[in-house]
C-alpha cells in the first residue's frame, strides 16, 4: 500500500496549474502499460517486499520502493532545463532475520537531466524506473518479469555497513486488481482513492550483500503499485497494511485506516486471492484485526503494534502475525515520513509469511 499519506505533507500546487487527474471508478487496467509511470496523476509508487533465504540457511526480508511525486502538473515554457516537475525518491531496507538486525538507506533526486526518472506508460512498452544506480526494469511478456537493484551504506549502523540487492523476479500469478470498479477507495471524497494492483507471488533469485559478505538468495516477493492524486482525509491519522502469503497458496492484502478518534475508517478493505480462490474484495466488516502486543521505538519513542490477530470468519481464516525483528522502523534522511515496515511470520489455522507497514504512529519530524 505504501506511504499514501505522503500527499498530506506535500506542497500545494500553484492555483494557475491545471489539476491532476483523480482516481475515479471505471478505470480499466492494461499491462504492460500500467507498469509504467502515469504523469497525469500526482503520485505513484512501485513497492517491493520479499522474503529470501541464502544457501547457508540465513533468512532475510527486504523492502525496495520507488516513489514519483509531481510538484506541479506542467513546467511553464521558457523555464531552465533544471526546472523540476517530479521528485523521485526511494527507500531500501534489509532485515537480517537470522542475526536480528535491520538496515536501511534512501535516495532522492529531481527527475530530470538523467538523474532519475520513471518511463511513461505506453502500450507494449517495458518501462524502467531509476534513481542514480538504483533501478527497476520490467521484462518478459507483459512485464511479468522484473529486475531490481539498489545499494548503499546503512544509515542506522555505526559500522558503515554496505547493503545491496540485485534480484530477478518472475510472476507466478497475473496482476491482482484491488478495490472495486477500478479504484481502491480510501475516503469519502470523490477521487480520494487510488488505482491499485498487486503482483503477490514473484519467484525471486539473485544476490544480497551485507557488509563484506555476499549471499546467493532465493525466495518470494510481492509488488504493490498505486497511482493517485488525493491523499488521506484530515481525520485519518494513518494505517496498518498487511501483505500475507499463505502456505496454502492464497494471498491476503488488508489495510486498516485509523481515524483521529481511534476508530477504524469504514473505507478499510482488502483482497483475498490465490490457489483455488477467486479474487474477492473484502470490506471492513469482513475482517477483524486485534493488536495483542506493542513495541516502543528507542529512536523516535513511537509506540507501534507488534503482534496482530486477524480473523476472516467467512473464509475460515484465523491468523497471528508476528514481526521477525522488533525494530524495523524506517527513518529516511531526506524526507519527514517515518514509518514501520517489516518482515513477519504468520501462524494460525494457516501458516505463512507477511510484510506489514504502519504509518502515523510518530510525528512527521523527530
Beta strands, then each sheet from edge to edge (+ up, - down):
strand 1: 43-54
strand 2: 59-70
strand 3: 86-96
strand 4: 101-110
strand 5: 116-118
strand 6: 128-131
strand 7: 134-139
strand 8: 145-153
strand 9: 162-171
strand 10: 176-177
strand 11: 184-185
strand 12: 193-210
strand 13: 213-228
strand 14: 236-246
strand 15: 250-259
strand 16: 269-274
strand 17: 277-283
strand 18: 288-296
strand 19: 303-312
strand 20: 317-323
strand 21: 329-331
strand 22: 338-348
strand 23: 352-359
sheet 1: 4+ 3- 2+ 1- 13+ 12- 9+ 8- 7+ 6- 5+
sheet 2: 4+ 3- 2+ 1- 13+ 12- 10+
sheet 3: 4+ 3- 2+ 1- 13+ 12- 11+
sheet 4: 17+ 16- 15+ 14- 23+ 22- 20+ 19- 18+
sheet 5: 17+ 16- 15+ 14- 23+ 22- 21+
end
